[in-house]
Amino acid sequence: MKLIVGGCRGTSPVAQPEFMKYGGETTAFLIEGARGERVLVDAGTGARPLGLRLDGEREISSLLMLFTHYHLDHVSGLPSLGLIYSPRWNIEMASPKRGGHLVGDVIPRLMHRPFWPLQVEDLKSRIQFTTLRGSNSVAPRNFGGLQIRWCGLHHPDGSTAYRIDEPASGASCVIATDMEWGESNEEERAHFLRLCREPSPVSLLLMDGHYCDNEYAEFKGWGHSTWQDCIRVAQESCAKKLLVTHHAPSRSDESLVALDVEVHRAWPWAALVREGMEIKVGES
């Protein structure tokens, strides 16, 4: 199983040269399974380059899109995802009900006039909307050789963390892009730790570390964790590796390089994620 990072910036994209090492595109992660499965988590501006990666497909192909939530930095890249305009693609867009909203209601609104000239019903791809059952999964959802679990997170209007397992290889990945660990209650924390621990300690945890501990008091209630929270959660859940994501749009490459060193020094199995990374999940 492989993870490809299309975008890992939080809140808004940035395009200046001093942000390019870690990347300026907002959240989009692609999982490729050993049997050819493709799962796209979120459709921030980083979805466009991931779509270009897949655009060379010449046969009918399938894509599962999982949405963590519908804030603009996680969905604004959808109209630029070329796959939705191609008749070669079957695309399932899925999410639990969050904040009273269903994925089948939100996505057509996102592309509705006057915001975009083509409506969902005009697209050449075959799109199916699926509401995943329950805020927290009871049983895994199968997609080819992959198993998908999820749980709710503490974030304004709600958010979802996804765990993707590949039982054949033993690889697993948890993606939690927007979560405020400091404000999460006991039940929310227990659900997330269980997601990371079961059915086995997760191979790779990607977690929102937008802030540092010394910044958090100023931004408490904004819906994001600190990188120190990420390390504490990774250690408590026995995750094998940690990548900190959702970088603040104000953090330049210079500041992120220094922060990356600090993160790795705090826990040798932790680092900041970078746009364009390709990671073989489960390998040392």
Summary of the structure (lengths in Angstrom):
residues: 284
radius of gyration: 17.6
end to end distance: 13.2
largest distance: 51.6
contacts: 992
relative contact order: 0.16
helix: 28%
strand: 30%
